[in-house]
Protein backbone atom coordinates (compact mmCIF):
# COMPACT_ATOMS: atom_id res chain seq x y z
CA UNK A 1 0.00 0.00 0.00
CA UNK A 2 1.56 3.37 -0.99
CA UNK A 3 -0.18 5.29 1.82
CA UNK A 4 0.29 4.92 5.57
CA UNK A 5 -2.98 6.53 6.71
CA UNK A 6 -6.49 5.02 7.02
CA UNK A 7 -8.16 5.27 3.62
CA UNK A 8 -11.56 5.73 5.24
CA UNK A 9 -10.21 8.97 6.77
CA UNK A 10 -9.34 10.17 3.25
CA UNK A 11 -12.78 9.25 1.89
CA UNK A 12 -14.48 11.08 4.77
CA UNK A 13 -12.27 14.14 4.31
CA UNK A 14 -12.96 14.36 0.56
CA UNK A 15 -16.68 14.01 1.16
CA UNK A 16 -16.77 16.56 3.99
CA UNK A 17 -15.04 19.08 1.70
CA UNK A 18 -17.62 18.48 -1.03
CA UNK A 19 -15.25 16.97 -3.59
CA UNK A 20 -18.16 14.95 -5.00
CA UNK A 21 -19.45 18.25 -6.47
CA UNK A 22 -16.63 18.14 -9.02
CA UNK A 23 -18.20 15.10 -10.73
CA UNK A 24 -20.24 17.50 -12.87
CA UNK A 25 -17.45 19.94 -13.76
CA UNK A 26 -16.23 19.70 -17.36
CA UNK A 27 -12.51 19.97 -17.95
CA UNK A 28 -10.24 20.17 -20.95
CA UNK A 29 -8.36 17.07 -21.99
CA UNK A 30 -4.85 18.27 -21.25
CA UNK A 31 -1.29 17.03 -21.07
CA UNK A 32 -1.48 17.42 -17.27
CA UNK A 33 -4.90 15.87 -16.68
CA UNK A 34 -5.18 13.32 -19.48
CA UNK A 35 -1.75 12.83 -21.09
CA UNK A 36 -2.89 11.96 -24.62
CA UNK A 37 -5.65 13.76 -26.49
CA UNK A 38 -4.84 12.02 -29.74
CA UNK A 39 -1.89 10.69 -31.64
CA UNK A 40 -1.48 13.81 -33.74
CA UNK A 41 -0.84 15.92 -30.61
CA UNK A 42 1.54 13.28 -29.25
CA UNK A 43 3.64 13.37 -32.41
CA UNK A 44 3.74 17.16 -32.33
CA UNK A 45 5.07 17.02 -28.78
CA UNK A 46 7.73 14.49 -29.73
CA UNK A 47 8.88 16.63 -32.64
CA UNK A 48 9.03 19.79 -30.51
CA UNK A 49 6.12 21.53 -32.25
CA UNK A 50 3.59 23.59 -30.27
CA UNK A 51 0.15 22.17 -29.55
CA UNK A 52 -3.10 23.80 -30.67
CA UNK A 53 -4.58 26.16 -28.12
CA UNK A 54 -7.45 23.78 -27.30
CA UNK A 55 -5.02 21.15 -26.06
CA UNK A 56 -3.75 23.27 -23.19
CA UNK A 57 -5.24 23.64 -19.74
CA UNK A 58 -7.38 26.65 -18.91
CA UNK A 59 -9.34 27.40 -15.74
CA UNK A 60 -12.79 25.91 -16.10
CA UNK A 61 -15.73 28.29 -16.46
CA UNK A 62 -17.62 25.91 -14.18
CA UNK A 63 -15.35 26.20 -11.15
CA UNK A 64 -17.54 29.00 -9.78
CA UNK A 65 -20.29 26.44 -9.23
CA UNK A 66 -18.16 24.62 -6.67
CA UNK A 67 -17.76 25.47 -3.00
CA UNK A 68 -14.40 27.06 -2.07
CA UNK A 69 -13.23 23.86 -0.37
CA UNK A 70 -14.13 21.76 -3.40
CA UNK A 71 -12.44 24.23 -5.76
CA UNK A 72 -9.24 23.95 -3.75
CA UNK A 73 -9.27 20.14 -3.86
CA UNK A 74 -10.09 20.17 -7.57
CA UNK A 75 -7.12 22.41 -8.35
CA UNK A 76 -4.75 20.33 -6.20
CA UNK A 77 -5.80 16.76 -7.02
CA UNK A 78 -7.23 17.12 -10.54
CA UNK A 79 -5.52 20.10 -12.18
CA UNK A 80 -2.27 19.47 -10.24
CA UNK A 81 -1.89 23.08 -9.17
CA UNK A 82 -0.57 24.29 -5.80
CA UNK A 83 -3.22 24.63 -3.13
CA UNK A 84 -3.85 25.01 0.56
CA UNK A 85 -4.26 21.59 2.20
CA UNK A 86 -5.44 21.73 5.79
CA UNK A 87 -3.58 18.55 6.69
CA UNK A 88 -0.69 16.43 5.46
CA UNK A 89 -1.37 13.08 3.82
CA UNK A 90 1.89 11.06 3.87
CA UNK A 91 2.61 9.73 0.41
CA UNK A 92 -0.48 11.36 -1.16
CA UNK A 93 0.35 15.07 -0.97
CA UNK A 94 2.75 17.49 0.65
CA UNK A 95 1.74 20.86 2.06
CA UNK A 96 0.91 22.29 -1.39
CA UNK A 97 1.15 19.73 -4.19
CA UNK A 98 -0.55 16.41 -4.81
CA UNK A 99 1.69 13.44 -5.53
CA UNK A 100 -1.22 11.45 -6.98
CA UNK A 101 -4.31 12.43 -8.93
CA UNK A 102 -7.76 11.90 -7.40
CA UNK A 103 -10.58 11.95 -9.95
CA UNK A 104 -14.17 12.33 -8.71
CA UNK A 105 -16.43 9.94 -10.60
CA UNK A 106 -20.17 9.51 -10.36
CA UNK A 107 -21.51 6.21 -11.68
CA UNK A 108 -24.74 4.29 -11.40
CA UNK A 109 -22.98 2.42 -8.58
CA UNK A 110 -22.46 5.68 -6.65
CA UNK A 111 -19.67 8.22 -6.13
CA UNK A 112 -16.10 7.05 -6.61
CA UNK A 113 -12.81 8.79 -5.77
CA UNK A 114 -10.21 7.21 -8.06
CA UNK A 115 -6.48 7.57 -7.37
CA UNK A 116 -4.16 7.46 -10.39
CA UNK A 117 -0.82 8.94 -11.49
CA UNK A 118 0.31 12.50 -12.21
CA UNK A 119 2.88 12.55 -15.04
CA UNK A 120 6.44 13.32 -13.88
CA UNK A 121 5.29 13.60 -10.27
CA UNK A 122 3.90 10.30 -9.00
CA UNK A 123 6.40 7.62 -7.91
CA UNK A 124 6.56 4.21 -9.55
CA UNK A 125 5.36 3.26 -13.00
CA UNK A 126 2.85 5.58 -14.63
CA UNK A 127 -0.83 4.59 -14.15
CA UNK A 128 -3.09 6.13 -16.77
CA UNK A 129 -6.74 7.07 -16.25
CA UNK A 130 -8.69 8.38 -19.23
CA UNK A 131 -12.14 8.68 -20.70
CA UNK A 132 -11.97 5.09 -22.00
CA UNK A 133 -12.66 3.95 -18.45
CA UNK A 134 -15.86 5.98 -18.29
CA UNK A 135 -16.97 4.61 -21.64
CA UNK A 136 -16.38 1.02 -20.52
CA UNK A 137 -18.33 1.58 -17.30
CA UNK A 138 -21.31 3.06 -19.16
CA UNK A 139 -21.31 0.38 -21.84
CA UNK A 140 -21.07 -2.39 -19.23
CA UNK A 141 -24.10 -1.10 -17.37
CA UNK A 142 -26.12 -0.99 -20.60
CA UNK A 143 -25.01 -4.42 -21.84
CA UNK A 144 -25.46 -6.15 -18.48
CA UNK A 145 -28.84 -4.57 -17.86
CA UNK A 146 -27.71 -3.06 -14.57
CA UNK A 147 -27.10 -6.41 -12.86
CA UNK A 148 -24.00 -8.61 -12.68
CA UNK A 149 -23.69 -12.35 -12.21
CA UNK A 150 -20.70 -14.65 -11.69
CA UNK A 151 -17.03 -13.68 -11.92
CA UNK A 152 -15.45 -10.66 -13.66
CA UNK A 153 -12.00 -10.33 -15.19
CA UNK A 154 -10.84 -6.73 -15.53
CA UNK A 155 -7.99 -7.03 -18.06
CA UNK A 156 -5.22 -4.43 -17.95
CA UNK A 157 -7.12 -3.12 -14.95
CA UNK A 158 -4.84 -0.17 -14.21
CA UNK A 159 -6.10 1.63 -11.10
CA UNK A 160 -9.15 -0.67 -10.96
CA UNK A 161 -11.76 1.95 -11.82
CA UNK A 162 -13.81 -0.22 -14.20
CA UNK A 163 -14.03 -3.34 -12.05
CA UNK A 164 -14.94 -1.25 -8.99
CA UNK A 165 -17.77 0.58 -10.83
CA UNK A 166 -19.64 -2.34 -12.41
CA UNK A 167 -23.23 -3.26 -11.43
CA UNK A 168 -23.86 -5.14 -8.21
CA UNK A 169 -24.31 -8.90 -8.28
CA UNK A 170 -20.90 -10.21 -9.28
CA UNK A 171 -19.45 -12.75 -6.88
CA UNK A 172 -15.82 -11.76 -7.54
CA UNK A 173 -13.83 -9.15 -9.47
CA UNK A 174 -10.31 -10.13 -10.53
CA UNK A 175 -8.06 -7.35 -11.87
CA UNK A 176 -5.08 -8.42 -14.00
CA UNK A 177 -2.25 -6.05 -14.88
CA UNK A 178 1.50 -6.17 -15.55
CA UNK A 179 2.13 -2.86 -13.73
CA UNK A 180 2.85 -3.33 -9.98
CA UNK A 181 2.11 0.33 -9.22
CA UNK A 182 -1.29 0.01 -10.88
CA UNK A 183 -2.16 -3.00 -8.74
CA UNK A 184 -1.22 -1.16 -5.55
CA UNK A 185 -3.43 1.77 -6.57
CA UNK A 186 -6.24 -0.61 -7.53
CA UNK A 187 -6.19 -2.01 -4.00
CA UNK A 188 -6.17 1.55 -2.61
CA UNK A 189 -9.22 2.39 -4.73
CA UNK A 190 -10.88 -0.83 -3.62
CA UNK A 191 -10.48 0.06 0.07
CA UNK A 192 -11.32 3.71 -0.58
CA UNK A 193 -14.56 3.06 -2.43
CA UNK A 194 -15.92 -0.46 -2.14
CA UNK A 195 -14.13 -2.53 0.55
CA UNK A 196 -17.02 -4.98 0.81
CA UNK A 197 -16.73 -6.10 -2.84
CA UNK A 198 -14.81 -9.40 -3.21
CA UNK A 199 -11.79 -8.24 -5.25
CA UNK A 200 -8.28 -9.41 -6.01
CA UNK A 201 -5.67 -7.64 -8.08
CA UNK A 202 -3.04 -9.93 -9.57
CA UNK A 203 0.27 -9.25 -11.29
CA UNK A 204 -0.18 -10.88 -14.67
CA UNK A 205 1.03 -10.61 -18.24
CA UNK A 206 -2.45 -10.66 -19.80
CA UNK A 207 -4.03 -14.04 -18.88
CA UNK A 208 -0.85 -15.55 -17.41
CA UNK A 209 -2.07 -15.53 -13.80
CA UNK A 210 -5.79 -15.90 -14.54
CA UNK A 211 -7.51 -18.82 -12.81
CA UNK A 212 -10.92 -20.36 -13.44
CA UNK A 213 -13.69 -19.28 -15.80
CA UNK A 214 -15.13 -15.77 -15.99
CA UNK A 215 -18.69 -14.77 -16.85
CA UNK A 216 -17.76 -11.24 -17.89
CA UNK A 217 -14.48 -9.92 -19.27
CA UNK A 218 -13.89 -6.19 -19.68
CA UNK A 219 -10.75 -4.32 -20.65
CA UNK A 220 -8.95 -1.56 -22.49
CA UNK A 221 -5.51 -2.98 -23.41
CA UNK A 222 -2.99 -0.16 -23.95
CA UNK A 223 -2.42 0.63 -27.60
CA UNK A 224 -1.65 4.36 -27.79
CA UNK A 225 1.33 6.48 -26.71
CA UNK A 226 1.25 7.86 -23.17
CA UNK A 227 3.39 10.82 -22.22
CA UNK A 228 6.66 10.71 -24.14
CA UNK A 229 6.89 6.90 -24.31
CA UNK A 230 5.43 5.03 -27.25
CA UNK A 231 3.95 1.76 -26.09
CA UNK A 232 3.88 0.53 -29.66
CA UNK A 233 5.87 1.67 -32.68
CA UNK A 234 3.35 2.38 -35.39
CA UNK A 235 4.18 0.74 -38.66
CA UNK A 236 6.39 -1.83 -36.97
CA UNK A 237 4.06 -3.45 -34.45
CA UNK A 238 0.28 -3.74 -34.49
CA UNK A 239 -1.15 -1.42 -31.78
CA UNK A 240 -3.91 -4.02 -31.23
CA UNK A 241 -1.47 -6.83 -30.41
CA UNK A 242 -2.43 -6.83 -26.71
CA UNK A 243 -6.10 -6.89 -27.64
CA UNK A 244 -5.50 -9.94 -29.83
CA UNK A 245 -3.67 -11.65 -26.96
CA UNK A 246 -6.64 -10.93 -24.70
CA UNK A 247 -9.04 -12.45 -27.20
CA UNK A 248 -6.89 -15.50 -27.82
CA UNK A 249 -7.24 -16.39 -24.12
CA UNK A 250 -11.03 -16.37 -24.15
CA UNK A 251 -11.15 -20.01 -25.25
CA UNK A 252 -9.75 -21.02 -21.86
CA UNK A 253 -11.10 -18.22 -19.67
CA UNK A 254 -14.63 -17.22 -20.81
CA UNK A 255 -17.47 -19.36 -19.44
CA UNK A 256 -20.23 -20.67 -21.74
CA UNK A 257 -22.68 -17.83 -22.28
CA UNK A 258 -20.08 -15.36 -21.02
CA UNK A 259 -19.58 -11.88 -22.45
CA UNK A 260 -16.46 -9.89 -23.30
CA UNK A 261 -16.33 -6.12 -23.88
CA UNK A 262 -13.10 -4.49 -25.06
CA UNK A 263 -12.04 -1.11 -26.38
CA UNK A 264 -9.13 -1.07 -28.78
CA UNK A 265 -7.51 0.65 -31.74
CA UNK A 266 -7.07 -0.61 -35.25
CA UNK A 267 -4.92 0.56 -38.14
CA UNK A 268 -7.51 0.75 -40.93
CA UNK A 269 -9.52 -2.53 -40.96
CA UNK A 270 -6.67 -4.75 -39.82
CA UNK A 271 -8.19 -5.70 -36.45
CA UNK A 272 -11.56 -6.61 -37.97
CA UNK A 273 -9.86 -8.95 -40.40
CA UNK A 274 -7.70 -10.52 -37.70
CA UNK A 275 -10.66 -11.12 -35.39
CA UNK A 276 -12.60 -12.94 -38.07
CA UNK A 277 -9.64 -15.24 -38.65
CA UNK A 278 -8.83 -15.96 -34.99
CA UNK A 279 -12.24 -16.32 -33.34
CA UNK A 280 -13.65 -19.83 -33.47
CA UNK A 281 -17.29 -20.65 -34.15
CA UNK A 282 -17.83 -20.82 -30.36
CA UNK A 283 -17.89 -17.03 -30.28
CA UNK A 284 -20.09 -14.39 -31.84
CA UNK A 285 -18.45 -11.04 -32.63
CA UNK A 286 -19.83 -7.54 -32.91
CA UNK A 287 -17.34 -4.93 -34.09
CA UNK A 288 -18.27 -1.24 -33.99
CA UNK A 289 -15.92 1.65 -34.86
CA UNK A 290 -16.43 4.47 -32.39
CA UNK A 291 -14.32 7.23 -33.95
CA UNK A 292 -11.34 7.81 -36.21
CA UNK A 293 -8.05 9.49 -35.40
CA UNK A 294 -6.15 11.12 -38.22
CA UNK A 295 -2.53 10.01 -38.14
CA UNK A 296 0.47 12.07 -39.15
CA UNK A 297 2.22 8.99 -40.57
CA UNK A 298 1.12 8.94 -44.24
CA UNK A 299 1.52 5.16 -44.34
CA UNK A 300 -1.20 4.78 -41.72
CA UNK A 301 -3.56 7.56 -42.67
CA UNK A 302 -6.07 6.99 -39.89
CA UNK A 303 -6.77 4.73 -36.95
CA UNK A 304 -10.12 3.51 -35.63
CA UNK A 305 -11.14 3.42 -31.98
CA UNK A 306 -13.44 0.39 -31.81
CA UNK A 307 -15.83 -1.49 -29.55
CA UNK A 308 -15.42 -5.27 -29.53
CA UNK A 309 -18.30 -7.31 -28.09
CA UNK A 310 -17.89 -11.08 -27.91
CA UNK A 311 -20.35 -13.69 -26.60
CA UNK A 312 -19.59 -17.39 -26.15
CA UNK A 313 -22.91 -18.57 -27.58
CA UNK A 314 -21.68 -21.17 -30.13
CA UNK A 315 -23.43 -19.29 -32.95
CA UNK A 316 -20.37 -17.83 -34.67
CA UNK A 317 -22.04 -14.65 -35.93
CA UNK A 318 -19.87 -11.84 -37.32
CA UNK A 319 -21.33 -8.32 -37.35
CA UNK A 320 -19.49 -5.16 -38.34
CA UNK A 321 -21.65 -2.20 -37.41
CA UNK A 322 -21.21 1.17 -39.11
CA UNK A 323 -19.62 3.98 -37.15
CA UNK A 324 -22.19 5.66 -34.94
CA UNK A 325 -22.15 9.43 -34.62
CA UNK A 326 -24.13 9.29 -31.40
CA UNK A 327 -22.24 10.78 -28.48
CA UNK A 328 -22.34 8.08 -25.80
CA UNK A 329 -20.83 10.31 -23.13
CA UNK A 330 -23.47 10.91 -20.47
CA UNK A 331 -23.64 13.38 -17.61
CA UNK A 332 -22.50 10.86 -15.02
CA UNK A 333 -19.17 9.89 -16.58
CA UNK A 334 -15.67 11.14 -15.96
CA UNK A 335 -15.59 14.95 -15.95
CA UNK A 336 -13.28 15.30 -18.95
CA UNK A 337 -15.79 13.51 -21.22
CA UNK A 338 -17.83 16.73 -21.17
CA UNK A 339 -15.19 19.10 -22.55
CA UNK A 340 -15.68 22.83 -22.54
CA UNK A 341 -15.66 24.64 -25.90
CA UNK A 342 -12.08 25.24 -27.04
CA UNK A 343 -10.57 28.53 -25.86
CA UNK A 344 -10.81 29.93 -29.40
CA UNK A 345 -14.57 30.14 -28.82
CA UNK A 346 -14.22 31.81 -25.43
CA UNK A 347 -11.63 34.42 -26.35
CA UNK A 348 -11.58 37.13 -29.01
CA UNK A 349 -7.92 37.96 -29.48
CA UNK A 350 -6.68 38.75 -25.98
CA UNK A 351 -10.11 39.83 -24.75
CA UNK A 352 -12.48 37.48 -22.97
CA UNK A 353 -15.72 37.02 -24.87
CA UNK A 354 -18.92 37.93 -23.06
CA UNK A 355 -20.62 34.84 -24.48
CA UNK A 356 -20.83 31.81 -22.17
N, C-alpha and C positions, 0 to 999 in steps of 0.2 A: 504494500500500500504506500503511495507516495506521500500521504499526509498523516500527521501524527495527532490530529485532533478528531473528536467525535463528529462523524459526518452528519448526524442528526442535528448537531448544533449549527452546522453550516446551512442546512436546509431551513431550519427555523429562522436563522438570521436573514437569509435571502427573502423569505416570505414576509417577515416582519417589516422589512424595508421596501416591500411592494415590488420586488423584482419581477413578479409574475405579470405586472402591467406591460412590460416590454415585449410580451409575446405578440402584441398587435402593432408594433412599431416597424414600419418598413426600413430597410437599410440598403445602401448600395452594395453590390458585390465588389469587393475591393481586394487589393493585394494583402491588406492587413487582416481583413475579416474572413474572406474566402479566397485562398491564394490563386485560384485559376478561374478567370471568367470564361475564356475560351482559348483555344490553341493559338489563334492569331495573336492575341495579346502576349501569350507566353513567349512566342518566337520574337516578338518585338523587344521584350525585356532581355532575352538572351543576346540579341544583336545590338543592344545598347540604344535602341530607338525609344522615343517617348511614347507613352500610352495616350489614347484619346482621353479627353477630359472626363467622360462618363465613367471611366474605369478607376478614377481616384476617389478617395473618401471625402465626403463633405458632411458637415453636421446635418442631421436629419431635421426636416421641417416638422416632424411629429414629436420631437423630444419635449416640446412644451406641454404635451398632453400627459406627461409623466410627472409623478411627485418628485420633489427635489432629491429625496433619498434614492429613488429608482433611477433618476437621471445619472446620479453619481456612479451607481453600480454599473449602469449600462456603458458609461464612458470607460470605466476601468476594466470590466471583464469582457465587454463585447467589442468596443472600439479600440481597446488597448491604450488608452490615454492615461495620463497621471490623474489621480483623484485623491480624495480625502477618505481613507478607511478608518473607521472608528475603533478598529482592533486589528491585531496582527494574526494572520493565519499562516502558521509555519508550513512552508513548502507550496502554498497556494498563491500568496501575495506578500509583498513587503509593505512598507508604510505608504507607498504611493502607487506602485505598479503591480499589475497582475502577472503571475508567472504562468498561468493557465487561463484559457478562455472558458467562460461559463455562458452557454447559450440558453435563454429561456425558450421553452417549446411547449405549446399547448396542443395536445392531441385528444382524440376521443377517449383515450385512457386516462386523461387528466394532465395536469401541469407537470412538466419535466424540467429539471435543471441539468444540462448536459455539459460535462467537463471535457474539453479537448485541447489541442495544442495551439500555441501562438508561435508563428514562424520566427525563428532566430531568437526566441526567448525561453521557450519551454525546454526543460532538460529531457534527455532521452531521444528516441526516434520520434519523428514527426507523426502526429495522429490527426488526420484530416477529417473535418466535418463540413459537409456541403449540402446543397439543396437536394441532391440525390437521395439523401436519407429521408427527407420529408416526403418526397415523391413515393418512395418505397413504403413508407408507413401508410400514406393515404391509399395507395393501390392495394395494399394488403387488407386493409379494413373493408374496402369495397369487394374484393374477390372472396374473402372469407365470410362475408355477410355479417361482420361484427362479432363473430364467435369463433374461438379456436378449439382445436381438438387434437390430442396426441402430442408428439414431440416436434420441436422446431430446431432447425439448424440455421444459424445466422452466419453465412460464409463471409470471410473477410470482414469480420464484425466491427473492426475499428474500436471506437469508444463504446460500442454496445447500444447505441441509440435506437436502432430498428428493433432488435429483439426485446428491448425493455418497453417498447411502445405499441406492441401488437395487442390484439383483442384478448380479453380474458378467456380462460378455458384450456389453455395448453398445460400439459402436465410437466413439461420441462423445456427450457430454452438452453441450447448449447451454442456458444459463440466460438468460432474457430478463426484464428488469425496468426500470421507469422511474425507479428510485431509485438515484442514483450511489453513495451510501453503501452500500446493500445489495450492489451489485456488487463494491465493494472488499472488503467482508467475505466475500462468496462466494469470492473469489480467496484470501483469507486462509485460509478453511476448507478450500479445495481443497489448498493447500500444507501446511496443518497436518495433514490427515487422509489424503489420497489423491492425492499429487502425480503418481503414475504414470497416473492416469485422464485420457484425453483430454477436456479441458473447455475451454469458452469461456463467458464471461459478458459479455453484450452489452446496452448501453443501448438500450431499445426500448419504445415505446408499444404494448403487446401484441405483435402479429405484425409490426410495422412493419419491424424489422431482421432478421426471420427469413429464412433462405435454405435452399433445398432442401426435400426431403420428410423427414418424421420417421415412424419406426415406432412410437413411443410418445410420447404427450403427457400430462403430469401437471401439475396446478396447483391452487392455492387462491386465486383472485382475491379481493382485499380487498373486503369487503361489509359489515363491521361497524365501529362506532366504536372507535378506539384512543386511549387516554388521554383528553384533553379535546377532541380534534378529531373531528368527525363526517366520515367519508369520504363518506357519502351521507346526504342529508336524507330521512328516511323520510316517505312520503306525497307527496313531490315528485319523487323520482327512484328508479327501481327499484334496490334494492341488488344485484340480479343483473346489472346492465347490463354490467359487465366480463366476467362469465361468458358472456353472450350474444355479446359481441365476440370472446371466445376461440373460441367454437364456430363463429361465422360464418367464421373463418379456416381451419377444418379442410378445407374444399373445396380449398384451394390448398396446404395444408401437411401433411396426413395422408396417408401412403402407402397404397396398396391393401392391405387386410388389417391396417392399423394400428389401434392402440387408443388411446383417450383416457380418462383418469380425472380427474375434477374434483370438488372439494368446493365447495358454494356455499350460499347462503341464498335462500329464496323467501318472499315475502309471500303467505300462503295457498297456492293452487295456481297462482299466476300463472306461475311459471317452467316448470312442466310443460306448461301450455297453449302458452307461447311456443316451447318446444323442439319440440313436435309441428308447429307451423306453419313453423318455420325450417329444420328438418333435412330434407334431400332424401332420396329413396329410396336413395341410395348408402349411407346410414348407418343402423345399428340403434341403438336407444336403450334403456337400462335406467335407470330413475329410482327411487331408493330413499330415502325420508325416513329420516334417522338419529335426529333428536330434534326437539322443539318448544321454542321459547323463548316465554314469555308476555310480551307487550309491554305497556308502560304506555299507549301511544297507543290509545284505544278504537277508532279507525278501522282499526287494523291487527289488533288482537286477539292474534294469534300469528304466529310466523315459523318456517318449517321449515329445519333444517340437512340438506342432501340430498347423497347420492352421485349422480354422473352418470357413467355408463359408456357409451361410444360406440365402435362398431366399424365400420370402413369395409368392409363385407362385401356391399354391394349387395342386401341382403335387406329393408331398410326396416322391421324389426320395431319395435314400440313396447310396452314393458313398464313398467308402474308397479307396483313391488312394495310391499306393505304395510310400515309401519314395524316394524322389528325391535327387540325389547326385549333382544336379546342384547348384552352388553357386550363390544365388540370390543377393548377395551384389554387388552393382554397384559403380562406381566411384563418384557418387554424394551423397552418404549417409553419415551417421555420421562417423567421422574420424576413430574411433576405430573399424569399421567393416573391414577395410583394415589393419590388424595387420602386423607388421614387422615379419620377421623370429625370432624364439626364440633366446635368447642370446647364447645358445649353438652352434648355427650355425655361430655366428659372432665372437666368441672368441675361441681361442685354448689355453686351460689352462688359464694363466693370460695374455697372449699376444693377442692383437687385430689381427684378421685375416685381410689379405689384400683383401679378396674377398668382394664384395659389398653385 
